[in-house]
C-alpha cells in the first residue's frame, strides 16, 4: 500500500518484518524508515515491540522517521510519550484534521481528511514533539519532532476507500454500533487527501535524506 502511495519506483524499498524479529543490522542501513500500522498495541510488552523502541531511539536523529497509526503510537512511546486505549472508542471512516502548525513540507493547507482505523491513541506527547494537526477525537493525531527528522500521523493515507470501508464493516457489532458503522461508511464516500499527504511524506523524506 505504501509503495503504491509513495511511488513504486521512487525509492529502493527494503522491508523488515519487525514482529518476526527482523530489524536493520545498523541504523545507517537506510536513510529513512517508515513504521507502518499493526494490530498490536504500542504499549504492549511483546519483546519485538521493545526491540523496535530501542531501534527507534538509536535511529532518531540519524535517519528520517515516518510513523503511521501504530508507527505514530510506538514512536511516541519510544520517545517518552504515552499511548492508551481511548475511552472514545473506535476511530473509523474519514476523519478531518485541522492543520494547526504548518511545516516546511506541508505548504499552506489548513486541513486534511484521511481514513482512520484505531482505538488506541497518543495521550501524552513526548518531549520535543509538537502537534501539526488534530481534531477533537485525536488531539495528538499528527506530530513532528523538533529535535530530529521525524513525523508521525494517526490516520492512514495508504488506505484506499474500499479497504477502509471493509475495515469499518468488520467492526460492526464488534465495538461499533450499526449507527457508528454506517456513519463511518458514509464518510468514506466523500473525497480525501491521500494524494496530498503522499506528497507531504515524499517532500519530508526528500528534505531530510
N, C-alpha and C positions, 0 to 999 in steps of 0.2 A: 504493500500500500504506500509506503513512504518512497520507495523508488519511483513509483508511478507519479506520486505527488510532486516530488522534487526534481524529477527528470532522470530517466533510466541511464542516460549517457553523461549526466552532468558530473558525477563523482565516480571514483573507484570504490565501490561499496564492499565492505567486509562485515560479515555478521558474526556475532558472538552470542551463543545461547547461554546466557548467564545462569539461568535456572538449572542447567545441566553442568554447571561448574566451569564454563568457558569464559575466560576473561583475557584481555590482551596481556601478553607477557611483559610488556612495558608500556608506560603511559604514552611514549612517543611512537607507538605502533601506528596511530592515526592522528592527523592534525585536528580532527573534530569527532565527537561522539554524540550520537542521538540515542537517548534512552526512551524506549517505547512504553506502551501500555502493558499491563499484566493483570491477570485475575487475582494476583496475590495482594496482600496489604503491605504497604511500605513500612508500617510499624511492626511487621511480623518478625519472628525470631528465627526464621529458617537460616541456616548457615550461608546460603547463597546470597541472601539479602544483606547480611553483614559483610560478606566479601565484596559485594557491589558497592556498599557505602565506603568501604576502605579504598576501593579503587577510585571512586569519585573524588574523595578527598585528596588522593595523590594526583589526580588529573586536573583538579581545579587550579586554574592559573597557568597550566601547562598545555592545555588543549581547549578548543571551543566545545562547550557543552550545550545541548538542547534536550530538554526533558518534556515528554508529552504524557499527560494523565498520570499513570504510575511513575513515569520518569520525573514528572513535576514534583510528585509527592516524595519520592525517595531522595531526590536532590535536597529538598527541604529538610528531611530527616537527617541526611548525612551531614549537612552543613550547620546544624544546630537549631532547626525549627521543629515543629510538631505537627503530626498528621493524626487524624482520628476519624472514626465512623461518625458521619454527620447525623444529628437528630432531624435534619431537614429531609432526610430520605434520599431517594434516587434523583439524580440529575439526568434527565433523558430528553431527547429531541434537540432541536436547535435552541441554543442559548445565546443571548446577546450580551457582550461585554462592552462597557464604556472604556475607551482608552483615556486614562487619566494622566499618563506620563509618557508622551511620545518619545520614541527612541531614534537615534540616527538612521536606523534601518527601517523605520516604520512610516516615514512620511507624516502626513497631516490627517490621516484617517481618525475620526472621532469615535468610531465604534466598529465592532466586528461581530459576526454571527457565524457560529460553527456548531456541529453536533457535539453533544455531551453524552457521557456514559460513565457515571461514577456515583458511589455513595460515600466514599472517603473524601476528605478534604484537608488541605493545609489549614491549620487553625492557629498556628503561631509562626511568624516569619523568622527565618534565620537572621543572624547579623549580616550587615552589608547587602541586604536584599530589599528591593523596592517594588511596589505594585505598579505594573504597567497598565493592566486592565482588570476589570472586575464587574460584578453585579451584586444584587442583594443576596443571591443564593450562594455565591462564591466570592467573598470579599478579597481573597488572596489568589484569584484564579489565573493570573498572568503576571509573571515576575521577571525581573532582571537583577543580576548581581553587580554591585558597584565595585567589587574588588577582584573581578575576574571576567573572562569572556564566557558568560553563562546566562541562559534564559530558559524559562520553563512555562508551560501552558497546560492548564487542566483540560481544556477542550481537545477535540480530535479533528484536526484539519485533514487527516488521511482518510477519514470515513466518507465514502460515497453515500448518497441518500438511501439507497436500498439496503445497504449494510446496516446503517444507523437505525433504520426502521425495523429491521429484523431483530436487532438487539433490544429495542424498546418493546416489541411484541413479546419477546421471550420473557420479559419481566411482568407481563400481565398476570395478576394473581400471585406473583412471587415477589412481593414487596411493593408493587404498584397496583393501584385500583384500575378498573376499566376506565374511569374518567381521566385519571392521570396518564394512562397509556394512550388513550385517544387524543388527548391534548398534545402529547409528545409527537405522535404520528402526524397530527395536523400541522404542527410547527415545521416539520421536515419537508412539507410541500412548498415552503417559501424559499427564496434564494438565500444562499450563504456565501461566505467569503473564503472558501477553501483556496482558490487560486491566489487571492491577495496574500493570505498568510503563508502560503508556499513561497511566494516571492519574498516575504519578510525573512523567512528562515534562510533562504538561499543568500539573501543580501547579508544577513548576520554572519553566516559562515564565511562568505567571501571577505567581509571586512575584518574577520578575526582569525584567518588562517594564512 
